[in-house]
Amino acid sequence: MVSLSRIAPILAVGTAFLPAGCGGGKENQTAAGRPALDPGKTYEVTLQTSEGSFSFDLDVRDSPNTTASFATLVGKGFFDGLSFHRIVPGFVIQGGDPNGDGSGGPGYTTVDVPPAEARYTKGMVAMAKAAGEPPGTAGSQFFVVTGDDARLPADYALLGKVTRGLDVVEKIGTLGDPSTEQPTKRVVIEKATLAER
């Protein structure tokens, strides 16, 4: 069982989010009102960072609202120039906060409750949320698991799984102070891109 000190920091982020609006039932939109992604296609996000690039496929089936929002934010350049503000060696790297301190987001949230059997193992990408928010709530902050198994409860919306560049994720994962969970070196997302196949 993981200690509460390991769970709490992921829970205690992004407290400034506002509720998402409904999409009005349009067929090509998610419940959050953003363009829906086709579950029959594969969408790959690539993050070019100051330490190299890594890619992950979006989990459109388990998280249609979350992935539609994330894809929209990528398209708007939201993540470009943001840093990994939290790096916990052997646990997670966390980014996506425009404030750079774990308090920010895009100004709205989405919800995709993960399956009860969801496990957060090495290379899994999921969304961070504030402690008081319901399971599956997401804004823009995400984390990538760098340990074999983060042993977190199924509370975090699933974003995807790293398909290329796991070595880069692991390298970034070494650039944090375990006692403060702060980066020992600034790691910037230089460019986020989305490819469809």
N, C-alpha and C positions, 0 to 999 in steps of 0.2 A: 504494500500500500504506500502511496506517495504521501509525503508530509504535507500539511496544509500550507507550509511556507512555499512549497513548490506550486501549489494550485493557485493560491491567492494572487500572486503577481499577474497571472494571465487573466484572472477574473477582474482585477482592479484596474482596468484600463478603459479609456473612452467614455468617461462619464458625461460628456457634453453632447451626446447624440440626441436627435429628435426622432419621434416616430415617423415611419414611412407612410406615404399616402397610398391609397388604392389606385390601381390602374384602370378602373372603370370597366373591367371585364373584356377588354379588347383581346382578340384571339392571339395576336402576335406579341402580347405583353405579359409579363409576370404579374403576380399579385402586387408587387411593389411598383408597378407602372413603368418598368424598364423593358426594353426590347428583349423578348425571350430568346434563348439560344436553342438551336435545334438539337434535341437529344439523340438524333441519328448521326450527328457529326461530332468530330473531335476538335476541341479548341485548346490550343497550347499557348500558355503565357511564358514569355522569356523575360527574365530580369537580368539586364546587363548591369553588373555592379562594379565597383572599384576594385573588387577582388576576383573578377571573372563573372561568367554568366551561368545561370541555371534555368531550367525550364520545367514546367509542370502542366499536366493536362487537367482541365477544369472538370469537376464532378457535377455535370449538368443534371444527371438523374436524381441524385440525393439532395442537391442544393440548387434548384432552378432560380430562386430569387437572389441568392448570394452570388452565384456565378454570373447572372445577368448584370447585377450591380458592379461586380468586380470588372467585367469586360467593358462596361460603360466607362468606369473610372480609368481603366488603362487607355481607352480610346481618347479620353480627354487629357491625357498626360498627367493625371493626378499624382501618380507615384514617382514621376521623374524628378530627381533631385532630393527625394526623401532618404532618410538613413535608417539603418537598423538600430533603434534606440535601446533595445534590450537584448543582451546576448548572455545566455546562461550555459556555460560549457557542459556538454553531456546532457542537455535538456532541450532548449529551443533557441532559435533566433527570432526576433520579433520586429516588424516594421510596419509601414503604412500609416504612420501618424504625422499629419502635417505640422503639428506642434513640436514634434521631436522628443516628447517627454512622457508619452503614454496617455495623454489627456484629450487628444484630438480625434477628429473623424471627418466624414464628408457632410455632416449636417442632417443625416437621416440614418435609419437602420432598416434592415431586412430581417426576416426570420425563416430559417429552414432547420427544423429540429432534426438532429442527426439520428440515424438508426440506433437502437439500444445497444447493438453489438459493436458500435464504432470503436475502433482502437487507434490511438495516436502513436504510431510507430515511426521509426526512422524514415525520413523523406515525406511524411504526410504533411500537407499544408492545410491549415484550418484558421478560422477566424477567432480573434480575441474578443472578449466581451466584458462588461462591467459586472461586478458581483451581484447586483440586484436585478440584472436583466434575465429574462427567461432563457432557457436552453435554446441554442441555435440563433440567438440574436447576433447580428453582424453589422459593422460599419465599414471601415477601411483597414483597420489594423488586423494583420495576419501573423501567424507564426509557422515556422517550419521546424519539425522535430528533428533534433540531431542525435538524441540518445536512442538506444534500441527500442525502448518503450517508455513513453512519458508517463504512463499509468494515470492518465487523466480520465475523469468521468465523461460520458457521452453528452457533453454540454455545449460543445463548440462546433459550429457549422463547418461541414467538410468543404474545403475548396478544391483539393486535388492531391496529386502525388507527384513528386519529383521524378522526371523521366530522363533528364540529362543534367549533368553538372552536380551530382551529389557530392563529389569531391570539393566543389566550391562551397557548397552549403556547410560541409564539415570543416573546411578551413575557416569560414566566417565564424563558425561555432566555437573556435578556439580563441577568438579575439574579444573575450569578455572576462570580467573579474567575477569569479563565483560568489564573492562575499557581497558585492554591491549590485550585481547583474547589469552593470554598466559596461559599454564597449571600452576596450583598451586602445582601440584604433577606430577612427570613424570609417564606417562602411556605407557608401552611398549607392542608391539605385540610380544609375545614370540614365537608363531608359527602360521602360516596360513596353513590350509589344505583344500583340495577339495575332495568332495565325490560325486559320480554319482549314481543316482537311476532312 
